[in-house]
């Protein structure tokens, strides 16, 4: 959640992935050497690591701590939500805008470089802000820069890595992402009593990610001579709608929307949930809060890795992604209900462990079902882009709902109630999709 998700990259319509050309070439027909493939593995892994490290430290620990100190728990949670909303809204539109970019440096590289520069500048500025309004404005602008960086990075992986090596490079990136998440959360713990210095370290991390992404990964091909046409309103909304979707496809997208909303409802505000475990007037000690959040993050990542092995085992023995999906939804609901029944440290650790396990299961199964249920194979990239946008819209919905809950709820544990409702809605949509798929099959 802190880095916009780890959705698998989707190549464009000219990719060899779609027209079954040579799987050793990328979407532009270029054939990378073995050295270039190794540079892609290292480059995408290291870029993901430093991005995840910086964003996990900022989003989960350092910025919530600063907002809480300046605005109190309610104002801090709303301020955090505002910045994340800006990021998710920008994400929806940056991808189609970069699609129409034509430069000697490629179409994604300028957006990646521009997003890196913007996010680094405002990450450094964040540590110098000591007023709630200033922190909110700088935080929101920094998130817009990060959105541009992440959009271009994910799209670049799908376009520039040949089909033969895409899974391998994607695994390297995933390892870097998970390692960065864990290290970033613990960086926030170590910098708990000096958040300004921690924010500066995060800005350096973003800068390193930008340098690695631009100079370790082989240079992107020029797009000056690529076919270009004026952008229309339909182009701007290309990641939000597809022509003639089936009922099953719509329900799969809605299932992902609600599942993403449920996950973000609790995860985005976890610092406040832990800090005010005993009520708004009885905040935990700062270091105790940081350590508990870090341990929860470590537990969630470990359980996500375990879930990957269990999911593969279930799939290999039953060949049934629908079973994996419904099992993941049930576990997600259980994970959200436990803190409602037992709003204690033990209950929150159960939420982190079971939730981390279930989230990977749901995401993996939905991804597989989405790929297998695309109604128009020649437009697979467009359909899957909309599928991934549904996750972004879900995160946006979750953050907005979380800010509303924090503003008006009596206790912060209320976010888990709405998270459970969101997961239940995801289950209903998934069940309708499964029934529709069986009728089609």
C-alpha positions in Angstrom: 0.0 0.0 0.0 2.7 2.6 0.7 4.1 2.3 -2.8 0.9 2.1 -4.8 0.9 -1.7 -4.8 3.0 -4.2 -6.6 0.7 -4.9 -9.6 2.2 -6.9 -12.4 3.2 -4.7 -15.3 1.0 -4.8 -18.4 2.6 -4.3 -21.8 1.0 -2.1 -24.5 -0.9 -3.4 -27.6 2.3 -3.5 -29.7 4.1 -5.8 -27.3 5.3 -9.3 -28.3 3.3 -10.5 -25.3 0.1 -9.9 -27.2 0.9 -10.7 -30.9 3.2 -13.7 -30.1 6.3 -12.3 -31.8 9.7 -13.3 -30.6 9.5 -13.4 -26.8 13.2 -12.4 -26.6 12.4 -8.8 -27.8 10.7 -6.0 -26.0 7.6 -4.0 -27.0 9.6 -1.9 -29.5 11.3 -4.9 -31.1 14.7 -4.4 -29.4 16.6 -7.4 -28.3 18.4 -6.8 -24.9 21.7 -8.5 -24.3 22.3 -10.7 -21.2 24.2 -7.9 -19.6 21.3 -5.5 -20.2 18.8 -8.1 -18.7 21.1 -8.4 -15.6 21.1 -4.6 -15.3 17.3 -4.6 -15.5 17.1 -7.1 -12.7 19.4 -5.2 -10.5 18.1 -1.8 -11.5 14.4 -2.5 -11.0 15.1 -4.4 -7.7 17.3 -1.5 -6.3 14.9 1.2 -7.5 11.9 -0.6 -5.9 14.0 -1.1 -2.7 14.9 2.6 -2.2 11.4 3.8 -3.2 9.7 1.4 -0.8 12.2 2.3 2.0 11.5 6.0 1.6 7.7 5.7 1.2 7.3 3.2 4.0 9.2 5.3 6.5 7.3 8.5 5.4 3.8 7.1 4.9 3.6 4.7 7.8 5.7 6.3 10.6 7.4 9.6 10.1 4.7 11.8 8.5 1.8 10.4 10.7 4.0 11.2 13.8 4.6 14.7 12.6 1.0 15.3 11.7 -0.1 13.9 15.0 2.3 16.2 16.9 1.0 19.3 15.0 -2.7 18.6 14.5 -3.6 15.9 17.0 -4.9 12.4 16.1 -8.0 13.4 14.2 -6.4 16.3 12.3 -3.3 14.2 11.6 -5.3 11.3 10.2 -7.3 13.7 7.9 -4.0 15.3 6.8 -2.5 12.0 6.0 -5.6 11.0 4.0 -5.4 14.3 2.0 -1.9 13.5 0.8 -2.6 10.0 -0.2 -5.8 11.0 -2.1 -3.6 13.4 -4.2 -1.3 10.5 -5.0 -4.0 8.1 -6.1 -5.9 10.7 -8.2 -2.7 11.7 -10.0 -1.9 8.0 -10.6 -5.0 7.5 -12.7 -4.1 10.3 -15.2 -0.3 10.1 -15.4 -0.2 6.8 -17.2 -2.2 7.9 -20.3 -0.4 11.2 -20.3 3.0 9.4 -20.5 1.6 7.2 -23.2 1.4 10.2 -25.5 4.9 11.6 -24.6 7.4 11.6 -27.5 11.0 12.5 -26.6 14.5 11.3 -27.6 14.7 9.8 -24.1 11.6 7.7 -24.4 8.1 8.3 -23.1 8.5 7.0 -19.5 12.0 8.3 -18.6 11.0 12.0 -18.6 8.1 11.3 -16.3 10.3 9.2 -14.0 13.0 11.9 -13.9 10.4 14.7 -13.3 8.6 12.8 -10.6 11.9 12.0 -8.9 13.0 15.6 -8.9 9.7 16.9 -7.6 9.4 14.3 -4.8 13.0 14.8 -3.7 12.7 18.5 -3.5 9.5 18.4 -1.4 10.7 15.5 0.7 13.6 17.7 1.8 11.1 20.6 2.3 8.9 18.4 4.4 11.5 18.3 7.2 11.5 22.1 7.4 7.7 22.5 7.8 6.4 23.1 11.3 2.9 24.2 10.6 0.0 21.9 9.8 -1.0 23.7 6.6 2.6 23.7 5.3 3.0 20.0 6.0 -0.3 19.2 4.3 0.6 21.2 1.1 4.2 19.9 0.9 3.0 16.4 1.6 0.4 16.5 -1.1 2.8 17.9 -3.8 5.4 15.3 -2.9 2.8 12.5 -3.3 2.0 13.8 -6.8 5.7 13.5 -7.8 5.9 10.0 -6.4 2.8 9.1 -8.4 4.5 10.1 -11.6 7.6 8.1 -10.6 5.7 5.0 -9.8 3.5 5.1 -12.9 6.4 5.4 -15.3 8.4 2.8 -13.4 5.7 0.1 -13.5 4.8 0.8 -17.2 8.5 0.8 -18.1 9.0 -2.7 -16.7 6.1 -4.0 -18.8 7.3 -2.4 -22.0 11.1 -2.8 -21.9 11.5 -6.3 -20.5 11.0 -9.1 -23.1 8.3 -11.7 -22.3 10.9 -14.4 -21.7 12.4 -12.5 -18.8 9.4 -10.5 -17.4 8.6 -13.0 -14.6 12.3 -13.1 -13.5 12.7 -9.3 -13.5 9.3 -9.0 -11.7 10.5 -11.3 -9.0 13.7 -9.3 -8.4 11.5 -6.2 -8.2 9.2 -7.9 -5.7 12.1 -8.9 -3.5 13.4 -5.4 -3.5 10.0 -4.0 -2.7 9.4 -6.3 0.3 12.9 -5.7 1.6 12.4 -1.9 1.2 9.1 -2.0 3.1 10.6 -3.8 6.1 13.8 -1.6 6.2 11.7 1.6 5.7 9.4 0.8 8.7 12.4 0.1 10.9 14.1 3.3 9.6 11.0 5.2 11.0 11.5 3.5 14.3 15.2 4.5 14.5 14.3 8.1 13.6 11.3 8.4 15.9 13.0 11.0 18.1 14.4 13.0 15.1 11.8 12.9 12.4 13.3 15.8 10.4 16.5 13.9 9.9 14.6 10.8 9.0 12.7 12.7 6.4 15.9 14.0 4.9 17.2 10.4 4.8 14.0 9.4 2.9 14.6 12.2 0.4 18.1 10.8 -0.2 16.5 7.4 -0.6 14.2 8.8 -3.3 17.2 10.5 -5.0 19.1 7.2 -5.1 16.1 5.4 -6.5 15.9 8.0 -9.3 19.6 7.7 -10.1 19.5 3.9 -10.2 16.4 3.9 -12.3 17.9 6.3 -14.9 21.5 5.0 -15.0 21.6 1.4 -14.0 18.6 0.3 -16.0 19.5 0.5 -19.7 18.4 3.7 -21.4 14.9 3.7 -22.9 14.6 3.8 -26.7 13.7 7.1 -28.3 10.0 7.7 -29.1 10.4 10.7 -31.3 9.5 8.6 -34.4 6.7 6.6 -32.7 3.2 7.0 -34.1 1.5 9.9 -32.3 -2.0 11.3 -32.4 -3.7 14.1 -30.5 -5.0 13.2 -27.1 -8.7 13.0 -26.6 -10.9 12.6 -23.5 -11.2 8.9 -24.3 -7.4 8.6 -24.1 -7.3 10.3 -20.8 -9.9 7.8 -19.4 -8.3 4.8 -21.1 -7.3 3.3 -17.7 -10.9 3.7 -16.3 -13.1 2.0 -18.9 -13.2 -0.6 -21.6 -15.6 -1.3 -24.4 -18.4 -3.9 -23.9 -17.2 -5.4 -20.5 -18.9 -8.6 -19.5 -20.7 -9.0 -16.2 -18.0 -11.3 -14.8 -15.3 -8.8 -15.8 -17.1 -5.9 -14.1 -17.6 -7.9 -10.9 -13.9 -8.9 -10.8 -13.0 -5.2 -11.1 -15.5 -4.3 -8.3 -14.1 -7.1 -6.2 -10.6 -5.7 -6.5 -11.8 -2.2 -5.8 -13.5 -3.2 -2.5 -10.6 -5.5 -1.5 -8.1 -2.7 -2.0 -10.3 -0.3 -0.1 -10.6 -2.7 2.8 -6.8 -3.2 3.0 -6.0 0.5 2.8 -8.6 1.5 5.4 -6.6 -0.1 8.2 -3.1 0.0 6.7 -2.9 3.6 5.8 -3.8 4.7 9.3 -2.1 2.0 11.3 0.2 4.4 13.1 -2.9 6.2 14.6 -4.7 2.9 15.3 -1.7 1.7 17.3 -0.8 5.0 19.0 -4.3 5.5 20.4 -5.0 1.9 21.2 -6.4 3.0 24.6 -8.2 6.1 23.4 -7.5 9.5 22.1 -6.5 10.8 25.5 -4.2 7.9 26.3 -1.6 7.7 23.5 1.1 5.0 23.8 4.7 6.0 24.3 6.2 7.2 20.9 8.9 4.5 20.8 6.4 1.8 21.9 4.1 2.9 19.0 7.0 2.8 16.5 8.2 -0.6 17.5 4.8 -2.2 17.5 4.1 -0.8 14.0 7.4 -2.1 12.8 6.8 -5.5 14.2 3.4 -5.6 12.6 4.9 -4.7 9.2 7.5 -7.4 9.5 4.9 -9.9 10.4 2.7 -8.9 7.5 5.5 -9.2 5.0 6.6 -12.6 6.4 3.0 -13.9 6.2 2.7 -12.5 2.6 5.7 -14.5 1.6 4.3 -17.6 3.3 1.0 -17.0 1.5 2.7 -17.0 -1.9 3.9 -20.6 -1.2 0.6 -21.8 0.1 -1.3 -20.2 -2.8 1.0 -21.9 -5.3 0.5 -25.2 -3.4 -3.3 -24.9 -3.5 -3.3 -23.9 -7.2 -1.0 -26.8 -8.2 -3.2 -29.3 -6.3 -6.6 -28.0 -7.3 -6.0 -25.7 -10.2 -8.8 -23.5 -8.8 -8.2 -19.8 -8.5 -11.8 -19.3 -7.4 -11.2 -21.4 -4.3 -8.1 -19.3 -3.5 -10.0 -16.1 -3.9 -12.9 -17.0 -1.6 -10.5 -18.4 1.0 -8.5 -15.1 0.9 -11.7 -13.1 1.2 -12.9 -15.1 4.3 -9.5 -14.7 5.9 -9.5 -10.9 5.2 -12.9 -10.6 6.9 -11.6 -12.5 9.9 -8.5 -10.4 10.1 -10.6 -7.2 10.2 -13.0 -8.6 12.8 -10.4 -9.7 15.3 -9.4 -6.1 16.3 -13.0 -5.2 16.6 -13.6 -8.0 19.1 -10.2 -7.6 20.8 -8.8 -4.1 20.3 -5.5 -5.0 22.0 -1.9 -5.5 21.0 -2.6 -9.2 20.5 -5.6 -8.4 18.3 -3.6 -6.0 16.1 -0.8 -8.6 15.7 -3.4 -11.2 14.5 -4.7 -8.6 12.1 -1.2 -8.0 10.7 -0.4 -11.7 10.3 -3.7 -12.9 9.0 -4.3 -9.8 6.9 -0.9 -10.0 5.3 -1.5 -13.6 4.4 -5.0 -13.0 3.0 -4.1 -9.8 1.1 -1.6 -11.6 -1.1 -4.0 -14.5 -1.6 -6.8 -12.2 -2.8 -4.6 -10.1 -5.0 -2.9 -13.2 -6.6 -6.3 -14.9 -7.3 -8.0 -11.8 -8.7 -5.0 -11.2 -11.0 -5.2 -14.7 -12.4 -9.0 -14.5 -12.8 -8.7 -11.2 -14.5 -6.2 -12.5 -17.1 -8.3 -15.6 -17.8 -11.6 -13.6 -18.2 -10.6 -10.8 -20.6 -13.4 -10.9 -23.2 -11.3 -9.4 -26.0 -7.9 -10.9 -26.3 -6.6 -8.3 -28.7 -7.3 -5.7 -26.1 -5.8 -7.5 -23.1 -3.5 -4.6 -22.1 -6.4 -2.2 -22.0 -8.6 -4.5 -19.9 -5.8 -5.2 -17.4 -4.9 -1.5 -17.2 -8.5 -0.9 -16.1 -8.3 -3.8 -13.7 -5.2 -2.2 -12.0 -7.0 1.2 -12.0 -9.8 -0.4 -10.0 -7.2 -1.1 -7.3 -6.1 2.5 -7.3 -9.7 3.7 -7.1 -10.2 1.3 -4.2 -7.2 2.7 -2.3 -8.6 6.2 -3.0 -12.0 5.1 -1.6 -10.3 3.5 1.4 -8.2 6.5 2.3 -11.2 8.9 1.9 -13.4 6.6 4.0 -10.7 6.3 6.7 -10.3 10.1 6.9 -14.1 10.3 7.4 -14.1 7.6 10.1 -11.3 9.3 12.0 -13.2 12.6 11.9 -16.5 11.3 13.3 -16.0 7.9 14.9 -15.8 7.6 18.7 -12.9 5.1 18.6 -10.2 4.5 16.0 -11.0 0.7 15.9 -14.0 1.7 13.7 -11.8 1.6 10.6 -11.8 -2.2 11.1 -15.6 -2.4 10.9 -15.6 -0.6 7.6 -12.7 -2.7 6.4 -14.7 -5.8 7.2 -17.7 -4.3 5.3 -15.4 -3.6 2.3 -14.0 -7.2 2.3 -17.6 -8.6 2.5 -18.6 -6.5 -0.5 -15.5 -7.8 -2.3 -16.6 -11.3 -1.5 -20.1 -10.7 -2.9 -18.7 -9.3 -6.1 -16.3 -12.2 -6.4 -19.1 -14.7 -5.9 -21.2 -13.1 -8.6 -18.1 -13.1 -10.9 -17.5 -16.8 -10.3 -21.1 -17.7 -11.0 -21.0 -15.6 -14.2 -17.7 -17.3 -15.3 -19.2 -20.8 -14.7 -22.2 -19.9 -16.9 -19.9 -18.6 -19.6 -17.7 -21.7 -19.4 
